[in-house]
Structures are given as C-alpha cells and as structure tokens.
Amino acid sequence: MMSPVIGGDGEGPWFIPDILVNVHRTAEESAVGVIREVLQDGSCKIVLGAHGNGETITALPSEIEMVVPRKSDKIKILGGAHRGATGKLIGVDGTDGIVKLEDTLDVKILDMVILAKLAQM
C-alpha cells in the first residue's frame, strides 16, 4: 500500500514507514524516532528511539525531518520508480547517492533527497 504524498504536486517530503527521522517537538527539543505509520492526514505515528523501542507519538509533517544517510548506511527510497525499495548507500557524489538495491543487487545513482536512512530494528 502506498502512503499519501505529503504537500501535493509531487514535492517532498515523502514519508514512509521504517525510516529514521528527527522529531522537533519544541524549538529546543528534538528526538530521533522511527516512522511506523503514515496517517491519512499526513501526520505520522513515530516510535521514539534510534531502534524504535521508545514511546509512540503522533507528529505533523512540519515537525519531522529525515535523517540523511551516510556512506554504508542501509537506506529506503522515498520517491521515483524504486519508491519503497531498500538498499545500501555505497557512495555519495555531490547531490547523488550511489545505491546498491537489496532485492536485485543493481547499482543505481539516485538523488540524495529521495534517500532516507533505514531504521535498524
């Protein structure tokens, strides 16, 4: 099942389950969490903690920021033809991420803005 696109017109962010995010609850306070579910109104159910083992909260898209993956991180693709696929970020070249897809072992060059760090659970 595809999650609704937030913001319309195909612009990001496109939140999907199992990605690592920073949740900004107040101006000073932020916490790491894992998206469990994207709700119809665009808000997300998030389990706090880097491994998704903390308290469950609901956050608005404006309070959520994706954790940018680094080289060797497991990733989930948030947009395009490979939306929802997982893989490993094997390199970064400017704004492009070099990704080895998990299911086909294909290597793809994708824009970093559609790559999110996959939560390790």
C-alpha positions as CSV (number, residue, x, y, z in Angstrom):
1,M,0.0,0.0,0.0
2,M,1.4,3.4,-1.0
3,S,1.5,6.2,1.6
4,P,-0.1,9.5,0.7
5,V,2.3,12.1,-0.8
6,I,2.7,15.0,1.6
7,G,2.5,18.5,0.2
8,G,0.9,17.5,-3.1
9,D,2.3,18.3,-6.6
10,G,4.8,15.5,-6.1
11,E,7.1,17.6,-3.9
12,G,8.7,16.2,-0.8
13,P,9.0,15.1,1.8
14,W,7.5,11.7,1.2
15,F,7.4,9.9,4.5
16,I,7.1,6.1,4.6
17,P,7.4,3.6,7.4
18,D,10.7,2.2,8.8
19,I,12.8,5.3,8.2
20,L,14.8,7.2,10.8
21,V,13.6,10.8,11.5
22,N,14.3,13.7,13.8
23,V,11.1,14.9,15.5
24,H,11.1,18.5,16.6
25,R,8.5,18.8,19.3
26,T,9.6,22.3,20.5
27,A,12.2,24.8,19.3
28,E,14.9,23.3,21.6
29,E,13.8,19.7,21.9
30,S,14.2,17.1,19.2
31,A,14.4,13.3,19.4
32,V,15.2,10.5,17.0
33,G,12.4,8.1,16.1
34,V,11.2,5.6,13.6
35,I,8.1,6.1,11.4
36,R,5.7,3.3,12.0
37,E,2.7,4.5,10.0
38,V,1.7,7.4,7.8
39,L,-1.9,8.6,8.6
40,Q,-4.4,9.9,6.0
41,D,-4.0,13.5,7.2
42,G,-0.2,13.3,6.5
43,S,0.8,13.0,10.2
44,C,2.9,10.1,11.3
45,K,2.9,7.6,14.1
46,I,6.5,7.6,15.3
47,V,8.2,5.3,17.9
48,L,10.9,7.2,19.7
49,G,14.5,5.9,19.9
50,A,17.0,5.0,17.2
51,H,15.8,1.4,17.3
52,G,12.1,2.2,17.6
53,N,11.8,0.9,21.1
54,G,10.5,4.0,23.0
55,E,7.2,5.9,23.4
56,T,4.8,6.2,20.4
57,I,3.8,9.7,19.4
58,T,2.0,11.3,16.5
59,A,3.8,14.1,14.7
60,L,2.9,16.5,11.9
61,P,5.0,16.7,8.7
62,S,6.3,20.1,9.8
63,E,7.8,18.5,13.0
64,I,9.6,15.7,11.1
65,E,12.9,15.8,9.4
66,M,14.5,12.8,7.7
67,V,17.9,11.6,8.9
68,V,20.3,11.9,6.0
69,P,22.0,8.6,5.3
70,R,25.8,8.4,5.1
71,K,28.0,6.0,3.1
72,S,27.5,2.4,4.1
73,D,24.1,3.1,5.7
74,K,21.1,1.0,4.8
75,I,18.5,3.2,3.0
76,K,14.9,3.3,1.9
77,I,14.0,5.0,-1.4
78,L,11.2,7.6,-0.9
79,G,10.4,8.5,-4.5
80,G,10.6,7.6,-8.1
81,A,10.3,4.2,-9.8
82,H,12.1,2.5,-6.9
83,R,9.9,4.0,-4.1
84,G,9.8,1.7,-1.1
85,A,12.9,-0.3,-2.1
86,T,15.7,-0.8,0.3
87,G,19.4,-0.9,-0.3
88,K,22.8,0.2,0.8
89,L,24.4,3.6,0.2
90,I,27.8,2.7,-1.3
91,G,28.9,6.2,-2.2
92,V,27.9,9.9,-2.4
93,D,28.9,12.1,-5.3
94,G,27.7,15.7,-4.7
95,T,23.9,15.5,-4.6
96,D,23.8,12.0,-6.0
97,G,23.7,8.8,-3.9
98,I,25.1,5.6,-5.3
99,V,22.8,2.8,-4.1
100,K,23.1,-1.0,-4.3
101,L,19.5,-2.2,-4.3
102,E,18.8,-5.1,-1.9
103,D,16.4,-7.2,-4.0
104,T,18.1,-7.0,-7.4
105,L,21.7,-6.1,-6.4
106,D,21.5,-3.4,-9.2
107,V,23.5,-0.2,-8.6
108,K,21.6,3.0,-9.2
109,I,22.5,6.7,-9.0
110,L,19.7,8.5,-7.2
111,D,19.2,12.0,-5.9
112,M,20.1,12.1,-2.2
113,V,16.8,14.0,-1.4
114,I,14.8,10.8,-2.0
115,L,17.0,8.6,0.2
116,A,16.3,8.1,3.9
117,K,18.2,6.2,6.5
118,L,16.5,2.8,7.2
119,A,16.0,2.1,10.9
120,Q,17.9,-0.8,12.3
121,M,15.4,-2.9,14.3
